[in-house]
């Protein structure tokens, strides 16, 4: 499932549901989809998200458990792909929130594209 974030101040962005819910909770929202922030609530949500992202960046990356079924098909020298970190996935939403805060605009999120 996908979640789309919208604001009249900027373009919309779409994320996977689990990532979007995690970021919403970091912003101080309930994590329920659909939802919205009034213009006066956007700066505080942005500050909470930026603080949470800074904490994530300060933590060392967590190793991923090996998957023997997938590893069997790989060459020994081939490197495993690391998952995209949550703080990296937050970057587009932080940009949207910054533009919405600057324009004193609302932010809404809905299921789907």
C-alpha positions in Angstrom: 0.0 0.0 0.0 1.1 3.5 -0.7 0.6 6.9 1.1 0.7 10.2 -0.8 1.6 13.4 1.0 0.1 16.7 -0.5 0.3 20.4 0.2 -0.8 23.4 -1.8 2.8 24.7 -1.3 4.6 22.0 -3.2 4.3 18.8 -5.3 3.0 15.6 -3.8 5.2 12.7 -2.8 4.3 9.0 -2.5 5.9 6.5 -0.1 5.4 2.9 1.0 2.8 2.7 3.8 5.1 1.3 6.5 7.8 4.0 5.8 5.1 6.7 5.8 3.6 5.6 9.1 7.0 5.4 10.8 7.7 9.0 9.6 4.3 10.2 10.6 4.9 8.9 14.1 8.3 10.6 14.2 6.5 13.8 13.4 4.2 13.4 16.3 1.2 12.3 14.3 -0.9 9.2 15.1 0.2 7.3 12.0 -3.3 6.9 10.8 -4.0 7.3 7.1 -5.7 9.6 6.0 -4.7 12.6 8.1 -3.6 16.2 7.9 -1.7 19.0 9.7 -3.1 22.5 9.9 -0.6 25.2 8.7 0.2 26.2 12.3 1.1 22.6 13.2 3.6 22.0 10.3 6.6 23.8 11.9 6.4 21.7 15.1 6.0 18.5 13.1 9.0 19.4 10.9 11.1 20.1 14.0 10.2 16.7 15.6 10.9 14.8 12.3 14.3 16.6 11.9 15.2 15.8 15.5 14.3 12.1 15.1 16.2 11.9 11.8 19.3 13.4 13.5 19.1 10.7 16.2 18.8 8.0 13.5 21.8 9.3 11.7 23.8 9.2 14.9 23.1 5.5 15.4 25.4 3.0 13.7 23.7 1.0 10.9 22.1 -2.3 12.0 23.4 -5.4 10.1 20.8 -7.2 8.2 20.3 -10.9 8.9 21.6 -13.2 6.3 19.2 -14.9 4.0 20.7 -18.3 3.0 18.2 -18.9 0.2 19.2 -15.6 -1.6 22.9 -15.9 -0.7 23.1 -19.3 -2.4 22.6 -17.7 -5.8 25.2 -15.0 -5.3 28.9 -15.1 -6.0 31.1 -15.0 -2.8 32.6 -11.7 -3.9 29.3 -9.9 -4.7 28.4 -7.4 -2.1 24.9 -7.4 -0.5 22.7 -4.4 -1.1 22.0 -2.5 2.1 18.4 -1.3 2.7 17.7 2.4 2.3 17.9 3.9 5.7 14.7 5.5 7.2 16.6 8.9 7.6 17.3 8.8 3.9 13.6 8.0 3.1 12.6 11.0 5.2 14.4 13.5 3.0 11.5 14.2 0.5 9.0 14.6 3.4 11.3 17.0 5.2 11.5 19.1 2.0 7.7 19.0 1.6 7.3 20.1 5.3 9.8 22.9 4.9 8.0 24.3 1.9 4.6 24.0 3.5 5.9 25.7 6.7 7.4 28.6 4.6 4.1 29.1 2.7 2.0 28.6 5.9 0.2 25.8 4.1 -1.5 22.6 5.3 -0.1 19.0 4.7 -2.4 16.1 4.0 -1.8 12.4 3.5 -4.0 9.8 2.0 -3.8 6.2 0.9 -3.0 5.4 -2.7 -1.3 7.4 -5.3 
